[in-house]
Amino acid sequence: MSQIPENLKYTKDHEWVRVEEDGTVVIGITDYAQSSLGDITFVELPESDESFGNGDSFGVVESVKAASDLYMPVAGKVIESNQMLESSPEAVNTDPYGEAWMVRMQPEDMSELDNLMDAAAYAEIVG
């Protein structure tokens, strides 16, 4: 059974979103996603100040099994990418909701977060 923290929002593409107190959001991939991919061997993330639309591909996660695009759950500008994942991509397998976050961004429209799933809805999808 995958971990699905209650305090996050989720996408059908298995990204999670955490809203920070300063109005930024942190995005990563779910425990279900990392488990499905297997041993993560490479993570490619965008540069700071890159802008993305809702649903745009913003990076790639590669594993011994497959490569998978990462999709932006809300439109906005990347403030920071998790540089630690360049040298330690395997952290995604051990701590997908903590140290292995992918990007921090400033959303254009916070109301887009209303279109994301809560933990219970996401649990039904990965059931």
N, CA, C and O atoms as CSV, one atom per row, in Angstrom:
chain,resi,resn,atom,element,x,y,z
A,1,MET,N,N,0.845,-1.195,0.000
A,1,MET,CA,C,0.000,0.000,0.000
A,1,MET,C,C,0.883,1.248,0.000
A,1,MET,O,O,1.788,1.382,0.824
A,2,SER,N,N,0.615,2.132,-0.907
A,2,SER,CA,C,1.396,3.365,-1.037
A,2,SER,C,C,1.075,4.342,0.081
A,2,SER,O,O,-0.034,4.364,0.613
A,3,GLN,N,N,2.068,5.145,0.423
A,3,GLN,CA,C,1.840,6.246,1.353
A,3,GLN,C,C,1.139,7.368,0.588
A,3,GLN,O,O,1.540,7.711,-0.525
A,4,ILE,N,N,0.083,7.943,1.193
A,4,ILE,CA,C,-0.642,9.055,0.576
A,4,ILE,C,C,-0.921,10.087,1.675
A,4,ILE,O,O,-1.980,10.052,2.301
A,5,PRO,N,N,0.025,11.004,1.909
A,5,PRO,CA,C,-0.176,12.000,2.969
A,5,PRO,C,C,-1.438,12.839,2.748
A,5,PRO,O,O,-1.739,13.261,1.631
A,6,GLU,N,N,-2.160,13.064,3.841
A,6,GLU,CA,C,-3.429,13.801,3.795
A,6,GLU,C,C,-3.263,15.288,3.467
A,6,GLU,O,O,-4.190,15.910,2.948
A,7,ASN,N,N,-2.100,15.859,3.763
A,7,ASN,CA,C,-1.922,17.312,3.637
A,7,ASN,C,C,-1.529,17.763,2.232
A,7,ASN,O,O,-1.241,18.942,2.026
A,8,LEU,N,N,-1.513,16.847,1.261
A,8,LEU,CA,C,-1.086,17.179,-0.090
A,8,LEU,C,C,-2.250,17.088,-1.065
A,8,LEU,O,O,-3.288,16.502,-0.758
A,9,LYS,N,N,-2.063,17.678,-2.251
A,9,LYS,CA,C,-2.984,17.536,-3.375
A,9,LYS,C,C,-2.298,16.630,-4.391
A,9,LYS,O,O,-1.072,16.515,-4.389
A,10,TYR,N,N,-3.081,15.984,-5.264
A,10,TYR,CA,C,-2.545,14.987,-6.187
A,10,TYR,C,C,-3.100,15.155,-7.596
A,10,TYR,O,O,-4.193,15.687,-7.794
A,11,THR,N,N,-2.311,14.682,-8.581
A,11,THR,CA,C,-2.760,14.690,-9.971
A,11,THR,C,C,-2.957,13.255,-10.440
A,11,THR,O,O,-2.455,12.315,-9.825
A,12,LYS,N,N,-3.692,13.096,-11.533
A,12,LYS,CA,C,-3.877,11.757,-12.119
A,12,LYS,C,C,-2.572,11.209,-12.680
A,12,LYS,O,O,-2.444,10.007,-12.911
A,13,ASP,N,N,-1.592,12.109,-12.901
A,13,ASP,CA,C,-0.287,11.692,-13.405
A,13,ASP,C,C,0.698,11.363,-12.286
A,13,ASP,O,O,1.881,11.144,-12.544
A,14,HIS,N,N,0.216,11.330,-11.053
A,14,HIS,CA,C,0.985,10.897,-9.878
A,14,HIS,C,C,2.013,11.918,-9.387
A,14,HIS,O,O,3.053,11.548,-8.842
A,15,GLU,N,N,1.714,13.208,-9.585
A,15,GLU,CA,C,2.497,14.252,-8.913
A,15,GLU,C,C,1.749,14.660,-7.650
A,15,GLU,O,O,0.525,14.552,-7.574
A,16,TRP,N,N,2.501,15.128,-6.666
A,16,TRP,CA,C,1.889,15.694,-5.465
A,16,TRP,C,C,2.244,17.173,-5.394
A,16,TRP,O,O,3.251,17.616,-5.945
A,17,VAL,N,N,1.386,17.934,-4.695
A,17,VAL,CA,C,1.564,19.379,-4.554
A,17,VAL,C,C,1.354,19.748,-3.090
A,17,VAL,O,O,0.361,19.356,-2.478
A,18,ARG,N,N,2.297,20.503,-2.535
A,18,ARG,CA,C,2.166,21.011,-1.165
A,18,ARG,C,C,2.204,22.533,-1.234
A,18,ARG,O,O,3.136,23.112,-1.793
A,19,VAL,N,N,1.184,23.180,-0.662
A,19,VAL,CA,C,1.140,24.640,-0.615
A,19,VAL,C,C,1.910,25.107,0.609
A,19,VAL,O,O,1.640,24.663,1.725
A,20,GLU,N,N,2.872,26.004,0.401
A,20,GLU,CA,C,3.691,26.544,1.482
A,20,GLU,C,C,3.043,27.819,2.045
A,20,GLU,O,O,2.183,28.421,1.402
A,21,GLU,N,N,3.457,28.213,3.227
A,21,GLU,CA,C,2.890,29.397,3.876
A,21,GLU,C,C,3.128,30.680,3.086
A,21,GLU,O,O,2.348,31.627,3.191
A,22,ASP,N,N,4.215,30.719,2.284
A,22,ASP,CA,C,4.531,31.928,1.515
A,22,ASP,C,C,3.797,31.998,0.172
A,22,ASP,O,O,4.038,32.910,-0.619
A,23,GLY,N,N,2.898,31.034,-0.088
A,23,GLY,CA,C,2.123,31.048,-1.318
A,23,GLY,C,C,2.780,30.318,-2.480
A,23,GLY,O,O,2.211,30.247,-3.569
A,24,THR,N,N,3.969,29.776,-2.258
A,24,THR,CA,C,4.593,28.952,-3.293
A,24,THR,C,C,4.071,27.522,-3.148
A,24,THR,O,O,3.443,27.179,-2.146
A,25,VAL,N,N,4.336,26.703,-4.151
A,25,VAL,CA,C,3.985,25.288,-4.059
A,25,VAL,C,C,5.215,24.444,-4.342
A,25,VAL,O,O,6.074,24.820,-5.139
A,26,VAL,N,N,5.285,23.304,-3.681
A,26,VAL,CA,C,6.356,22.333,-3.888
A,26,VAL,C,C,5.713,21.128,-4.566
A,26,VAL,O,O,4.624,20.694,-4.191
A,27,ILE,N,N,6.410,20.593,-5.576
A,27,ILE,CA,C,5.872,19.503,-6.392
A,27,ILE,C,C,6.868,18.345,-6.398
A,27,ILE,O,O,8.081,18.546,-6.458
A,28,GLY,N,N,6.330,17.141,-6.336
A,28,GLY,CA,C,7.153,15.935,-6.436
A,28,GLY,C,C,6.329,14.815,-7.029
A,28,GLY,O,O,5.204,15.036,-7.478
A,29,ILE,N,N,6.885,13.602,-7.034
A,29,ILE,CA,C,6.104,12.451,-7.483
A,29,ILE,C,C,5.722,11.607,-6.273
A,29,ILE,O,O,6.406,11.610,-5.250
A,30,THR,N,N,4.628,10.895,-6.412
A,30,THR,CA,C,4.071,10.141,-5.292
A,30,THR,C,C,4.841,8.847,-5.021
A,30,THR,O,O,5.630,8.379,-5.841
A,31,ASP,N,N,4.582,8.302,-3.859
A,31,ASP,CA,C,5.144,7.016,-3.472
A,31,ASP,C,C,4.715,5.946,-4.478
A,31,ASP,O,O,5.510,5.082,-4.848
A,32,TYR,N,N,3.462,6.006,-4.916
A,32,TYR,CA,C,2.968,5.058,-5.920
A,32,TYR,C,C,3.790,5.158,-7.204
A,32,TYR,O,O,4.165,4.137,-7.781
A,33,ALA,N,N,4.072,6.381,-7.655
A,33,ALA,CA,C,4.828,6.591,-8.895
A,33,ALA,C,C,6.246,6.033,-8.776
A,33,ALA,O,O,6.713,5.317,-9.662
A,34,GLN,N,N,6.927,6.364,-7.679
A,34,GLN,CA,C,8.312,5.872,-7.548
A,34,GLN,C,C,8.337,4.357,-7.438
A,34,GLN,O,O,9.247,3.712,-7.959
A,35,SER,N,N,7.351,3.785,-6.768
A,35,SER,CA,C,7.281,2.326,-6.625
A,35,SER,C,C,7.033,1.664,-7.978
A,35,SER,O,O,7.622,0.628,-8.282
A,36,SER,N,N,6.155,2.266,-8.794
A,36,SER,CA,C,5.855,1.727,-10.122
A,36,SER,C,C,7.062,1.808,-11.050
A,36,SER,O,O,7.286,0.917,-11.869
A,37,LEU,N,N,7.835,2.880,-10.918
A,37,LEU,CA,C,9.007,3.060,-11.771
A,37,LEU,C,C,10.160,2.129,-11.401
A,37,LEU,O,O,10.931,1.719,-12.269
A,38,GLY,N,N,10.276,1.804,-10.145
A,38,GLY,CA,C,11.408,0.999,-9.693
A,38,GLY,C,C,12.578,1.896,-9.331
A,38,GLY,O,O,12.388,3.069,-9.011
A,39,ASP,N,N,13.785,1.353,-9.380
A,39,ASP,CA,C,14.973,2.098,-8.946
A,39,ASP,C,C,15.227,3.298,-9.856
A,39,ASP,O,O,15.522,3.135,-11.040
A,40,ILE,N,N,15.110,4.504,-9.297
A,40,ILE,CA,C,15.307,5.747,-10.046
A,40,ILE,C,C,16.809,5.938,-10.279
A,40,ILE,O,O,17.610,5.864,-9.348
A,41,THR,N,N,17.174,6.188,-11.553
A,41,THR,CA,C,18.587,6.324,-11.907
A,41,THR,C,C,18.952,7.723,-12.396
A,41,THR,O,O,20.132,8.071,-12.442
A,42,PHE,N,N,17.944,8.540,-12.767
A,42,PHE,CA,C,18.223,9.862,-13.325
A,42,PHE,C,C,16.991,10.738,-13.185
A,42,PHE,O,O,15.869,10.281,-13.400
A,43,VAL,N,N,17.204,12.015,-12.819
A,43,VAL,CA,C,16.120,12.991,-12.741
A,43,VAL,C,C,16.571,14.243,-13.489
A,43,VAL,O,O,17.642,14.783,-13.215
A,44,GLU,N,N,15.750,14.701,-14.431
A,44,GLU,CA,C,16.021,15.939,-15.164
A,44,GLU,C,C,14.955,16.955,-14.795
A,44,GLU,O,O,13.762,16.708,-14.970
A,45,LEU,N,N,15.395,18.108,-14.279
A,45,LEU,CA,C,14.475,19.146,-13.815
A,45,LEU,C,C,14.776,20.467,-14.525
A,45,LEU,O,O,15.870,20.649,-15.058
A,46,PRO,N,N,13.805,21.393,-14.534
A,46,PRO,CA,C,14.005,22.674,-15.216
A,46,PRO,C,C,14.885,23.634,-14.422
A,46,PRO,O,O,15.145,23.428,-13.236
A,47,GLU,N,N,15.332,24.678,-15.093
A,47,GLU,CA,C,16.086,25.755,-14.461
A,47,GLU,C,C,15.127,26.690,-13.725
A,47,GLU,O,O,13.935,26.726,-14.031
A,48,SER,N,N,15.643,27.439,-12.763
A,48,SER,CA,C,14.849,28.479,-12.106
A,48,SER,C,C,14.438,29.516,-13.139
A,48,SER,O,O,15.139,29.732,-14.128
A,49,ASP,N,N,13.309,30.148,-12.906
A,49,ASP,CA,C,12.732,31.196,-13.746
A,49,ASP,C,C,12.083,30.678,-15.025
A,49,ASP,O,O,11.596,31.481,-15.821
A,50,GLU,N,N,12.058,29.364,-15.252
A,50,GLU,CA,C,11.312,28.833,-16.394
A,50,GLU,C,C,9.826,28.835,-16.043
A,50,GLU,O,O,9.444,28.522,-14.915
A,51,SER,N,N,8.993,29.193,-17.022
A,51,SER,CA,C,7.544,29.211,-16.817
A,51,SER,C,C,6.903,28.035,-17.550
A,51,SER,O,O,7.364,27.616,-18.611
A,52,PHE,N,N,5.837,27.516,-16.960
A,52,PHE,CA,C,5.126,26.371,-17.517
A,52,PHE,C,C,3.624,26.581,-17.424
A,52,PHE,O,O,3.134,27.248,-16.513
A,53,GLY,N,N,2.901,26.008,-18.374
A,53,GLY,CA,C,1.448,25.989,-18.303
A,53,GLY,C,C,0.986,24.749,-17.563
A,53,GLY,O,O,1.742,23.795,-17.382
A,54,ASN,N,N,-0.249,24.777,-17.146
A,54,ASN,CA,C,-0.849,23.629,-16.481
A,54,ASN,C,C,-0.818,22.441,-17.441
A,54,ASN,O,O,-1.317,22.536,-18.562
A,55,GLY,N,N,-0.239,21.336,-17.011
A,55,GLY,CA,C,-0.169,20.127,-17.824
A,55,GLY,C,C,1.085,20.003,-18.674
A,55,GLY,O,O,1.312,18.962,-19.291
A,56,ASP,N,N,1.913,21.059,-18.715
A,56,ASP,CA,C,3.160,20.994,-19.480
A,56,ASP,C,C,4.134,20.005,-18.838
A,56,ASP,O,O,4.152,19.843,-17.618
A,57,SER,N,N,4.935,19.350,-19.664
A,57,SER,CA,C,6.002,18.503,-19.156
A,57,SER,C,C,7.123,19.400,-18.637
A,57,SER,O,O,7.578,20.298,-19.344
A,58,PHE,N,N,7.569,19.158,-17.404
A,58,PHE,CA,C,8.630,19.995,-16.832
A,58,PHE,C,C,9.900,19.228,-16.496
A,58,PHE,O,O,10.860,19.807,-15.989
A,59,GLY,N,N,9.910,17.943,-16.772
A,59,GLY,CA,C,11.102,17.160,-16.474
A,59,GLY,C,C,10.877,15.691,-16.772
A,59,GLY,O,O,9.827,15.289,-17.273
A,60,VAL,N,N,11.894,14.900,-16.448
A,60,VAL,CA,C,11.859,13.464,-16.712
A,60,VAL,C,C,12.463,12.725,-15.521
A,60,VAL,O,O,13.449,13.164,-14.929
A,61,VAL,N,N,11.852,11.606,-15.190
A,61,VAL,CA,C,12.409,10.676,-14.206
A,61,VAL,C,C,12.683,9.373,-14.946
A,61,VAL,O,O,11.798,8.826,-15.604
A,62,GLU,N,N,13.915,8.881,-14.834
A,62,GLU,CA,C,14.266,7.618,-15.481
A,62,GLU,C,C,14.599,6.581,-14.419
A,62,GLU,O,O,15.196,6.878,-13.384
A,63,SER,N,N,14.190,5.357,-14.715
A,63,SER,CA,C,14.480,4.247,-13.801
A,63,SER,C,C,15.040,3.091,-14.608
A,63,SER,O,O,15.194,3.182,-15.827
A,64,VAL,N,N,15.342,2.009,-13.920
A,64,VAL,CA,C,15.831,0.825,-14.612
A,64,VAL,C,C,14.748,0.243,-15.520
A,64,VAL,O,O,15.062,-0.483,-16.464
A,65,LYS,N,N,13.479,0.552,-15.246
A,65,LYS,CA,C,12.362,0.026,-16.024
A,65,LYS,C,C,11.906,0.935,-17.151
A,65,LYS,O,O,11.573,0.455,-18.235
A,66,ALA,N,N,11.886,2.264,-16.910
A,66,ALA,CA,C,11.230,3.168,-17.857
A,66,ALA,C,C,11.649,4.618,-17.615
A,66,ALA,O,O,12.281,4.947,-16.611
A,67,ALA,N,N,11.277,5.470,-18.567
A,67,ALA,CA,C,11.408,6.918,-18.389
A,67,ALA,C,C,9.993,7.486,-18.353
A,67,ALA,O,O,9.118,7.032,-19.089
A,68,SER,N,N,9.775,8.469,-17.505
A,68,SER,CA,C,8.449,9.037,-17.350
A,68,SER,C,C,8.541,10.555,-17.285
A,68,SER,O,O,9.360,11.105,-16.549
A,69,ASP,N,N,7.691,11.231,-18.063
A,69,ASP,CA,C,7.638,12.693,-18.005
A,69,ASP,C,C,6.989,13.140,-16.703
A,69,ASP,O,O,6.153,12.439,-16.133
A,70,LEU,N,N,7.388,14.314,-16.248
A,70,LEU,CA,C,6.767,14.969,-15.100
A,70,LEU,C,C,5.870,16.070,-15.649
A,70,LEU,O,O,6.275,16.801,-16.553
A,71,TYR,N,N,4.650,16.200,-15.116
A,71,TYR,CA,C,3.693,17.174,-15.627
A,71,TYR,C,C,3.356,18.221,-14.575
A,71,TYR,O,O,3.100,17.897,-13.415
A,72,MET,N,N,3.362,19.474,-14.996
A,72,MET,CA,C,3.092,20.596,-14.099
A,72,MET,C,C,1.608,20.615,-13.723
A,72,MET,O,O,0.753,20.711,-14.604
A,73,PRO,N,N,1.294,20.527,-12.438
A,73,PRO,CA,C,-0.105,20.496,-12.012
A,73,PRO,C,C,-0.782,21.867,-12.009
A,73,PRO,O,O,-2.011,21.945,-12.001
A,74,VAL,N,N,-0.004,22.943,-12.016
A,74,VAL,CA,C,-0.536,24.309,-12.073
A,74,VAL,C,C,0.417,25.158,-12.920
A,74,VAL,O,O,1.617,24.891,-12.982
A,75,ALA,N,N,-0.132,26.172,-13.560
A,75,ALA,CA,C,0.707,27.084,-14.338
A,75,ALA,C,C,1.492,27.994,-13.406
A,75,ALA,O,O,1.005,28.376,-12.342
A,76,GLY,N,N,2.715,28.339,-13.813
A,76,GLY,CA,C,3.506,29.244,-12.995
A,76,GLY,C,C,4.969,29.215,-13.360
A,76,GLY,O,O,5.365,28.652,-14.380
A,77,LYS,N,N,5.779,29.842,-12.494
A,77,LYS,CA,C,7.217,29.967,-12.730
A,77,LYS,C,C,7.988,29.187,-11.672
A,77,LYS,O,O,7.690,29.262,-10.480
A,78,VAL,N,N,8.982,28.442,-12.133
A,78,VAL,CA,C,9.839,27.673,-11.226
A,78,VAL,C,C,10.752,28.637,-10.466
A,78,VAL,O,O,11.431,29.470,-11.067
A,79,ILE,N,N,10.758,28.511,-9.152
A,79,ILE,CA,C,11.625,29.311,-8.286
A,79,ILE,C,C,12.913,28.549,-7.994
A,79,ILE,O,O,13.996,29.129,-7.913
A,80,GLU,N,N,12.765,27.232,-7.837
A,80,GLU,CA,C,13.911,26.412,-7.435
A,80,GLU,C,C,13.672,24.968,-7.864
A,80,GLU,O,O,12.557,24.456,-7.764
A,81,SER,N,N,14.731,24.320,-8.340
A,81,SER,CA,C,14.700,22.882,-8.596
A,81,SER,C,C,15.582,22.197,-7.561
A,81,SER,O,O,16.555,22.778,-7.082
A,82,ASN,N,N,15.241,20.977,-7.224
A,82,ASN,CA,C,15.995,20.233,-6.220
A,82,ASN,C,C,17.282,19.681,-6.836
A,82,ASN,O,O,17.292,18.590,-7.405
A,83,GLN,N,N,18.354,20.442,-6.717
A,83,GLN,CA,C,19.643,20.084,-7.321
A,83,GLN,C,C,20.229,18.795,-6.743
A,83,GLN,O,O,21.010,18.120,-7.413
A,84,MET,N,N,19.866,18.449,-5.521
A,84,MET,CA,C,20.368,17.237,-4.889
A,84,MET,C,C,20.025,15.994,-5.717
A,84,MET,O,O,20.752,15.002,-5.678
A,85,LEU,N,N,18.908,16.049,-6.473
A,85,LEU,CA,C,18.485,14.873,-7.231
A,85,LEU,C,C,19.390,14.579,-8.425
A,85,LEU,O,O,19.381,13.462,-8.942
A,86,GLU,N,N,20.174,15.569,-8.872
A,86,GLU,CA,C,21.117,15.318,-9.962
A,86,GLU,C,C,22.164,14.281,-9.546
A,86,GLU,O,O,22.509,13.394,-10.327
A,87,SER,N,N,22.663,14.396,-8.323
A,87,SER,CA,C,23.688,13.472,-7.853
A,87,SER,C,C,23.116,12.297,-7.054
A,87,SER,O,O,23.780,11.272,-6.895
A,88,SER,N,N,21.892,12.443,-6.556
A,88,SER,CA,C,21.280,11.375,-5.744
A,88,SER,C,C,19.844,11.087,-6.187
A,88,SER,O,O,18.921,11.254,-5.391
A,89,PRO,N,N,19.630,10.660,-7.433
A,89,PRO,CA,C,18.265,10.416,-7.901
A,89,PRO,C,C,17.545,9.322,-7.114
A,89,PRO,O,O,16.316,9.295,-7.054
A,90,GLU,N,N,18.323,8.422,-6.513
A,90,GLU,CA,C,17.723,7.320,-5.745
A,90,GLU,C,C,16.946,7.814,-4.524
A,90,GLU,O,O,16.160,7.059,-3.953
A,91,ALA,N,N,17.154,9.073,-4.115
A,91,ALA,CA,C,16.400,9.635,-2.984
A,91,ALA,C,C,14.901,9.635,-3.262
A,91,ALA,O,O,14.096,9.596,-2.331
A,92,VAL,N,N,14.523,9.677,-4.543
A,92,VAL,CA,C,13.103,9.635,-4.892
A,92,VAL,C,C,12.481,8.326,-4.398
A,92,VAL,O,O,11.317,8.305,-3.998
A,93,ASN,N,N,13.243,7.250,-4.424
A,93,ASN,CA,C,12.729,5.959,-3.958
A,93,ASN,C,C,12.584,5.892,-2.442
A,93,ASN,O,O,11.707,5.192,-1.936
A,94,THR,N,N,13.427,6.607,-1.718
A,94,THR,CA,C,13.404,6.491,-0.262
A,94,THR,C,C,12.597,7.576,0.437
A,94,THR,O,O,12.092,7.354,1.537
A,95,ASP,N,N,12.468,8.749,-0.184
A,95,ASP,CA,C,11.762,9.851,0.487
A,95,ASP,C,C,11.044,10.753,-0.522
A,95,ASP,O,O,11.380,11.932,-0.638
A,96,PRO,N,N,10.050,10.212,-1.261
A,96,PRO,CA,C,9.412,10.990,-2.321
A,96,PRO,C,C,8.661,12.225,-1.831
A,96,PRO,O,O,8.479,13.177,-2.590
A,97,TYR,N,N,8.224,12.221,-0.579
A,97,TYR,CA,C,7.460,13.368,-0.051
A,97,TYR,C,C,8.325,14.328,0.763
A,97,TYR,O,O,7.836,15.362,1.219
A,98,GLY,N,N,9.582,14.005,0.948
A,98,GLY,CA,C,10.453,14.834,1.770
A,98,GLY,C,C,11.596,15.402,0.978
A,98,GLY,O,O,11.414,16.305,0.161
A,99,GLU,N,N,12.807,14.860,1.225
A,99,GLU,CA,C,14.004,15.422,0.606
A,99,GLU,C,C,14.017,15.298,-0.912
A,99,GLU,O,O,14.786,16.002,-1.566
A,100,ALA,N,N,13.196,14.433,-1.495
A,100,ALA,CA,C,13.211,14.222,-2.942
A,100,ALA,C,C,12.113,15.005,-3.671
A,100,ALA,O,O,11.627,14.565,-4.713
A,101,TRP,N,N,11.721,16.162,-3.125
A,101,TRP,CA,C,10.808,17.036,-3.863
A,101,TRP,C,C,11.485,17.425,-5.176
A,101,TRP,O,O,12.710,17.364,-5.283
A,102,MET,N,N,10.698,17.823,-6.170
A,102,MET,CA,C,11.257,18.113,-7.495
A,102,MET,C,C,11.471,19.618,-7.722
A,102,MET,O,O,12.596,20.059,-7.959
A,103,VAL,N,N,10.386,20.401,-7.648
A,103,VAL,CA,C,10.492,21.842,-7.886
A,103,VAL,C,C,9.636,22.626,-6.902
A,103,VAL,O,O,8.640,22.129,-6.374
A,104,ARG,N,N,10.058,23.877,-6.670
A,104,ARG,CA,C,9.256,24.861,-5.938
A,104,ARG,C,C,8.871,25.914,-6.973
A,104,ARG,O,O,9.718,26.368,-7.742
A,105,MET,N,N,7.601,26.303,-6.993
A,105,MET,CA,C,7.169,27.274,-7.994
A,105,MET,C,C,6.181,28.281,-7.440
A,105,MET,O,O,5.567,28.073,-6.393
A,106,GLN,N,N,6.044,29.379,-8.172
A,106,GLN,CA,C,5.057,30.404,-7.856
A,106,GLN,C,C,3.896,30.237,-8.842
A,106,GLN,O,O,4.050,30.536,-10.026
A,107,PRO,N,N,2.731,29.763,-8.369
A,107,PRO,CA,C,1.597,29.565,-9.279
A,107,PRO,C,C,1.059,30.899,-9.796
A,107,PRO,O,O,1.092,31.914,-9.100
A,108,GLU,N,N,0.561,30.871,-11.040
A,108,GLU,CA,C,-0.097,32.050,-11.600
A,108,GLU,C,C,-1.468,32.245,-10.977
A,108,GLU,O,O,-1.887,33.377,-10.735
A,109,ASP,N,N,-2.170,31.146,-10.717
A,109,ASP,CA,C,-3.545,31.202,-10.243
A,109,ASP,C,C,-3.762,30.087,-9.217
A,109,ASP,O,O,-3.863,28.915,-9.579
A,110,MET,N,N,-3.832,30.453,-7.954
A,110,MET,CA,C,-3.980,29.458,-6.884
A,110,MET,C,C,-5.265,28.638,-7.020
A,110,MET,O,O,-5.337,27.524,-6.501
A,111,SER,N,N,-6.280,29.171,-7.708
A,111,SER,CA,C,-7.538,28.435,-7.833
A,111,SER,C,C,-7.367,27.166,-8.678
A,111,SER,O,O,-8.214,26.274,-8.615
A,112,GLU,N,N,-6.279,27.067,-9.475
A,112,GLU,CA,C,-6.027,25.830,-10.227
A,112,GLU,C,C,-5.830,24.647,-9.289
A,112,GLU,O,O,-6.066,23.501,-9.671
A,113,LEU,N,N,-5.395,24.925,-8.055
A,113,LEU,CA,C,-5.199,23.846,-7.081
A,113,LEU,C,C,-6.519,23.160,-6.736
A,113,LEU,O,O,-6.528,22.007,-6.303
A,114,ASP,N,N,-7.639,23.872,-6.928
A,114,ASP,CA,C,-8.949,23.293,-6.635
A,114,ASP,C,C,-9.282,22.134,-7.565
A,114,ASP,O,O,-10.155,21.325,-7.250
A,115,ASN,N,N,-8.599,22.040,-8.707
A,115,ASN,CA,C,-8.854,20.970,-9.667
A,115,ASN,C,C,-8.094,19.691,-9.337
A,115,ASN,O,O,-8.292,18.666,-9.988
A,116,LEU,N,N,-7.225,19.746,-8.330
A,116,LEU,CA,C,-6.435,18.575,-7.957
A,116,LEU,C,C,-7.195,17.706,-6.958
A,116,LEU,O,O,-8.151,18.156,-6.326
A,117,MET,N,N,-6.762,16.469,-6.826
A,117,MET,CA,C,-7.421,15.519,-5.925
A,117,MET,C,C,-6.884,15.615,-4.502
A,117,MET,O,O,-5.723,15.958,-4.278
A,118,ASP,N,N,-7.751,15.304,-3.550
A,118,ASP,CA,C,-7.273,15.150,-2.179
A,118,ASP,C,C,-6.794,13.702,-2.010
A,118,ASP,O,O,-6.893,12.895,-2.935
A,119,ALA,N,N,-6.284,13.391,-0.838
A,119,ALA,CA,C,-5.692,12.072,-0.599
A,119,ALA,C,C,-6.685,10.942,-0.823
A,119,ALA,O,O,-6.327,9.906,-1.383
A,120,ALA,N,N,-7.931,11.129,-0.392
A,120,ALA,CA,C,-8.933,10.070,-0.535
A,120,ALA,C,C,-9.229,9.780,-2.009
A,120,ALA,O,O,-9.327,8.619,-2.403
A,121,ALA,N,N,-9.370,10.825,-2.819
A,121,ALA,CA,C,-9.640,10.644,-4.246
A,121,ALA,C,C,-8.458,9.980,-4.934
A,121,ALA,O,O,-8.637,9.103,-5.780
A,122,TYR,N,N,-7.239,10.402,-4.569
A,122,TYR,CA,C,-6.048,9.786,-5.174
A,122,TYR,C,C,-5.947,8.309,-4.768
A,122,TYR,O,O,-5.576,7.467,-5.585
A,123,ALA,N,N,-6.271,8.001,-3.532
A,123,ALA,CA,C,-6.215,6.611,-3.066
A,123,ALA,C,C,-7.140,5.717,-3.875
A,123,ALA,O,O,-6.824,4.552,-4.118
A,124,GLU,N,N,-8.300,6.261,-4.301
A,124,GLU,CA,C,-9.229,5.471,-5.121
A,124,GLU,C,C,-8.613,5.149,-6.478
A,124,GLU,O,O,-8.843,4.067,-7.017
A,125,ILE,N,N,-7.833,6.074,-7.038
A,125,ILE,CA,C,-7.223,5.862,-8.346
A,125,ILE,C,C,-6.137,4.787,-8.279
A,125,ILE,O,O,-6.063,3.917,-9.147
A,126,VAL,N,N,-5.304,4.852,-7.253
A,126,VAL,CA,C,-4.191,3.901,-7.155
A,126,VAL,C,C,-4.579,2.617,-6.440
A,126,VAL,O,O,-3.849,1.626,-6.469
A,127,GLY,N,N,-5.767,2.652,-5.785
A,127,GLY,CA,C,-6.379,1.587,-5.053
A,127,GLY,C,C,-5.737,0.294,-5.070
A,127,GLY,O,O,-6.231,-0.650,-4.453
